[in-house]
């Protein structure tokens, strides 16, 4: 079941409840994609109807941010856990390892991608990496070759780390041609390999992970958070009062 948060439709339910469905999509090679929806994505969708369609067309859209998860309680009296991309990524790797599935990686820098592949090969012995690419930043990509290689290797899951909204648009545009489940995991790769530190657990649980990122990258994050967080709280309050 999906619930409307601002203008996005987000899946209700725990990760444990959703896992059998996610594995079934992967093992059947069903073209599909999954969005991890935080405040930034909600506001991107609100401001851009085309991008909103991308998010709402996702096979699954999980509540990545704590404020998004809390909206389920405020609007629908439903307790909803946060399903963060940085948690989902290692969780799914473990499931792929248990099921001996094949995975591909799209995104991040070549250095991070190399470190990621090395770690996966060392720690998840039953996973086969079928394809990994760090696409050029400001050049056209050879998507047809990417897709051909992913499909030819019978890949089950593709983890896409291009950042929002780029990764969601890429998944939407190509998902029907890829016989696997695509996951937009944002900045999960560098955190997973230890290049970037994640916020302390208490900040994650209290919904302050955004503040940690602001402290770490003030120049890059200040304007984004000032706009998206302010607009989210206004729109969220308006929806709550209307409800």
C-alpha positions as CSV (number, residue, x, y, z in Angstrom):
1,X,0.0,0.0,0.0
2,X,1.2,3.5,-0.8
3,X,0.3,6.6,1.2
4,X,0.3,10.2,-0.1
5,X,3.0,12.4,1.5
6,X,2.9,15.9,0.1
7,X,2.5,14.8,-3.6
8,X,4.5,11.6,-3.4
9,X,3.1,8.1,-2.9
10,X,5.3,6.2,-0.4
11,X,5.0,2.5,0.5
12,X,3.8,1.6,3.9
13,X,5.3,-1.4,5.7
14,X,8.5,-2.6,7.3
15,X,11.6,-3.7,5.4
16,X,11.1,-7.2,6.8
17,X,7.6,-7.3,5.3
18,X,8.8,-6.0,1.9
19,X,11.9,-8.2,1.6
20,X,10.1,-11.3,0.1
21,X,8.6,-9.0,-2.6
22,X,11.9,-7.4,-3.4
23,X,13.6,-10.8,-3.7
24,X,10.8,-12.1,-5.9
25,X,11.2,-9.2,-8.3
26,X,15.0,-9.8,-8.5
27,X,14.9,-13.5,-8.9
28,X,12.2,-13.3,-11.6
29,X,14.3,-10.6,-13.5
30,X,11.2,-8.3,-13.5
31,X,12.0,-4.8,-14.8
32,X,11.4,-2.6,-11.8
33,X,12.9,0.3,-9.8
34,X,12.9,1.5,-6.2
35,X,13.2,5.0,-4.9
36,X,14.4,5.9,-1.4
37,X,12.4,9.0,-0.6
38,X,13.6,11.7,1.7
39,X,12.7,15.4,2.2
40,X,14.9,16.5,-0.8
41,X,13.1,14.1,-3.1
42,X,9.6,15.1,-1.9
43,X,10.4,18.8,-2.6
44,X,12.0,18.0,-6.0
45,X,8.8,16.2,-6.9
46,X,6.6,19.0,-5.6
47,X,8.5,21.6,-7.7
48,X,8.7,19.5,-10.8
49,X,5.7,17.5,-12.0
50,X,7.8,15.5,-14.4
51,X,10.0,14.3,-11.6
52,X,7.0,13.7,-9.4
53,X,5.8,11.3,-12.1
54,X,9.1,9.5,-12.0
55,X,8.8,9.0,-8.2
56,X,5.2,8.0,-8.3
57,X,5.8,5.5,-11.1
58,X,8.4,3.6,-9.0
59,X,7.6,0.0,-8.2
60,X,8.4,0.8,-4.6
61,X,9.1,4.1,-2.9
62,X,10.3,3.8,0.6
63,X,10.5,6.5,3.3
64,X,14.2,7.2,3.6
65,X,14.1,10.3,5.8
66,X,12.8,10.2,9.4
67,X,10.5,13.2,8.8
68,X,8.9,11.3,5.9
69,X,8.4,8.2,8.0
70,X,6.9,10.3,10.8
71,X,4.3,11.7,8.4
72,X,2.7,8.3,8.3
73,X,1.8,8.6,12.0
74,X,0.7,12.2,11.7
75,X,-1.5,11.7,8.7
76,X,-2.6,8.1,8.9
77,X,-2.0,7.0,12.5
78,X,0.4,4.3,11.2
79,X,3.8,3.6,12.8
80,X,6.3,3.5,9.9
81,X,10.0,2.7,10.1
82,X,12.5,4.6,8.2
83,X,14.1,2.6,5.3
84,X,17.2,4.5,4.6
85,X,19.3,3.9,1.5
86,X,22.5,3.6,3.5
87,X,20.9,0.8,5.6
88,X,19.1,-0.8,2.7
89,X,22.2,-1.2,0.6
90,X,24.2,-3.5,3.0
91,X,21.0,-5.3,4.0
92,X,20.3,-6.2,0.4
93,X,23.9,-7.2,-0.2
94,X,23.5,-9.7,2.6
95,X,20.3,-11.0,1.1
96,X,22.0,-11.3,-2.3
97,X,24.8,-13.2,-0.6
98,X,22.4,-15.6,1.0
99,X,20.6,-16.3,-2.3
100,X,23.8,-16.2,-4.4
101,X,22.5,-13.4,-6.6
102,X,24.2,-11.3,-9.2
103,X,24.6,-7.5,-8.8
104,X,25.8,-4.5,-10.7
105,X,26.9,-1.0,-9.6
106,X,26.3,2.3,-11.5
107,X,27.8,5.5,-10.1
108,X,30.3,7.0,-7.7
109,X,34.0,7.8,-8.5
110,X,36.3,5.1,-10.0
111,X,38.2,5.0,-6.6
112,X,35.0,4.4,-4.6
113,X,33.7,1.9,-7.1
114,X,37.0,-0.1,-7.0
115,X,36.9,-0.1,-3.2
116,X,33.3,-1.2,-3.2
117,X,34.0,-4.1,-5.5
118,X,36.9,-5.2,-3.5
119,X,34.9,-5.1,-0.2
120,X,32.0,-7.0,-1.7
121,X,34.2,-9.7,-3.1
122,X,36.0,-10.1,0.2
123,X,32.9,-10.0,2.5
124,X,30.1,-11.4,0.3
125,X,31.6,-14.5,-1.2
126,X,28.4,-15.7,-2.9
127,X,27.7,-12.5,-4.8
128,X,28.8,-12.2,-8.4
129,X,29.4,-8.6,-9.6
130,X,28.3,-8.6,-13.2
131,X,29.0,-5.0,-14.1
132,X,30.3,-1.8,-12.5
133,X,30.7,1.6,-14.1
134,X,31.5,5.1,-13.0
135,X,29.7,7.1,-15.7
136,X,31.4,10.3,-17.1
137,X,30.3,13.4,-15.2
138,X,29.5,15.8,-18.1
139,X,29.5,13.5,-21.1
140,X,27.0,11.3,-22.8
141,X,26.9,7.7,-21.5
142,X,26.7,4.6,-23.6
143,X,23.6,3.3,-21.9
144,X,22.9,0.7,-24.6
145,X,26.2,-1.0,-23.8
146,X,25.5,-0.7,-20.1
147,X,22.1,-2.3,-20.4
148,X,23.3,-5.0,-22.8
149,X,26.0,-6.1,-20.4
150,X,23.7,-6.0,-17.3
151,X,21.1,-8.2,-19.1
152,X,23.6,-10.6,-20.7
153,X,25.0,-11.5,-17.3
154,X,21.5,-12.2,-15.9
155,X,21.9,-9.5,-13.2
156,X,19.3,-9.6,-10.4
157,X,19.9,-6.2,-8.7
158,X,21.4,-2.9,-9.9
159,X,22.5,-0.3,-7.4
160,X,22.5,3.2,-8.8
161,X,24.4,5.9,-7.0
162,X,24.1,9.0,-9.1
163,X,22.3,11.3,-6.6
164,X,18.8,12.7,-6.6
165,X,17.2,13.5,-9.0
166,X,19.7,12.1,-11.6
167,X,19.5,8.5,-10.5
168,X,15.7,8.4,-10.3
169,X,15.4,9.8,-13.8
170,X,18.0,7.3,-15.1
171,X,16.1,4.4,-13.5
172,X,12.8,5.6,-14.9
173,X,14.2,6.0,-18.4
174,X,15.9,2.6,-18.6
175,X,14.1,0.3,-16.1
176,X,11.8,-1.3,-18.7
177,X,14.8,-2.4,-20.7
178,X,16.7,-3.8,-17.8
179,X,15.7,-7.3,-16.5
180,X,16.6,-6.5,-12.9
181,X,15.5,-4.4,-10.0
182,X,17.1,-1.0,-9.8
183,X,17.8,0.8,-6.5
184,X,18.6,4.4,-6.2
185,X,20.9,4.4,-3.2
186,X,22.4,7.9,-3.4
187,X,25.5,8.3,-1.3
188,X,25.5,4.7,0.0
189,X,28.7,3.6,-1.8
190,X,31.3,5.9,-0.2
191,X,29.7,5.4,3.3
192,X,29.8,1.6,2.8
193,X,33.5,1.6,2.0
194,X,34.3,4.1,4.7
195,X,35.4,7.1,2.6
196,X,32.6,9.2,4.2
197,X,31.5,8.8,7.8
198,X,27.9,8.6,8.5
199,X,26.1,10.5,11.3
200,X,26.2,9.0,14.8
201,X,23.4,6.6,15.5
202,X,21.6,8.9,17.9
203,X,21.4,11.6,15.1
204,X,20.1,9.0,12.7
205,X,17.4,7.9,15.1
206,X,16.4,11.4,16.0
207,X,16.0,12.6,12.4
208,X,19.1,14.8,12.6
209,X,21.3,13.1,9.9
210,X,20.7,16.1,7.7
211,X,22.3,18.3,10.4
212,X,25.4,16.1,10.4
213,X,25.7,16.4,6.6
214,X,25.3,20.2,6.9
215,X,28.1,20.3,9.5
216,X,30.3,18.2,7.3
217,X,29.6,20.0,4.0
218,X,28.2,23.5,5.0
219,X,28.9,25.2,1.6
220,X,27.3,22.5,-0.5
221,X,24.3,21.7,1.8
222,X,23.3,25.0,3.4
223,X,21.2,26.4,0.5
224,X,19.6,23.1,-0.3
225,X,18.6,22.4,3.3
226,X,17.4,25.9,3.9
227,X,15.1,25.7,1.0
228,X,13.9,22.0,1.1
229,X,13.5,21.7,4.9
230,X,11.6,25.0,5.2
231,X,9.3,24.1,2.3
232,X,8.8,20.6,3.6
233,X,7.7,21.7,7.0
234,X,5.3,24.3,5.5
235,X,3.8,21.7,3.1
236,X,3.7,19.0,5.8
237,X,1.9,21.2,8.2
238,X,-0.6,22.3,5.6
239,X,-1.3,18.6,4.7
240,X,-1.7,17.7,8.4
241,X,-4.1,20.5,9.1
242,X,-6.1,19.7,6.0
243,X,-6.3,16.1,7.0
